């Protein structure tokens, strides 16, 4: 089984960076539960013109290089490797210098992924695989729409609860790494 695995929001606690940026601007404080939209600026109650400032902050701090790892993520990846071939498919943060290189270094350092096991792209639906594990509902829906053999597991986060999946039978929502593994084990 080829398992495609997202990084930000699944392995990397990306919203911590958003919290730190907001705090540096005197916005907040916020909790993860308050980030209820993929558009983080909406959750913070500020305009989209702040994205440029956020991208500049991410570049200046090289946040991607030092992003926190979600608790239990290392053990989760070890378990996934027992189920199949794990490939990280991560969307690059356009406009943030060094993001892709820092992401590859981060994945190598924390999970042992080599350059052949990482794909940077936004179109995850065009990557060959049996299952996609992602926190982005749209990525999961596009992935399963390409073929009836594909499955997707949405990692539950406050920002992806604003709408339910389109009702397709090939998707599941998981609130923990353990739930993701149960879905995958049941599918094999």
C-alpha positions, 0 to 999 in steps of 0.5 A: 500500500502506498500511503501519502502523508501530509505534513503541516497539521498532521505531523508539524504543529503549524498553527503554533507559528500562526500563534507566535506571529499573532502574538508578535503583532499584539493579536490574541492570545489564541488557542488552536480551538479558535483557529476555525478556518483554513484562512488563519487571518479570518480566525484572528479577525484581521484582514487578508493583507496580513498574509504578507506580514505572516509570510515575511515572519515565517521567512525571517524566523525560518519557522519551518525548520524549527516547527514543533512536532505533534506529540506521538507523530514519530510513533505514528509514522513508525506504525504507518511504515509497517502498513506500507510505503510512506511518502510525504506529500506536502504543499510548499508555502509559496512566498516563504524563502527556504520553506521547501529546503527547511521542510525536507531537513525537518522531515529528515531530522524528525522522521528519517524521510529521505529526498526520494520520499518527499513530494512538494506540490499543491495537487496531491490528487495527481500523485499515485497512492492508495490512501491520503492522510491530510488535514485539508478536506479539499485535498482529500476530496480531490484525491478520492475523486480520481479513482474508486480505489483511493481512500482518504483520512481527514485528520480532525482539526478545528479549522477543518470542521466548518464543513463536512466531507461531501458524503463520499464513502471513501473518506473517514475523519480521525481525531487521533493517530490511533483512529487513523491507524484503525481506518487503515488497518480495516482497509487492508 
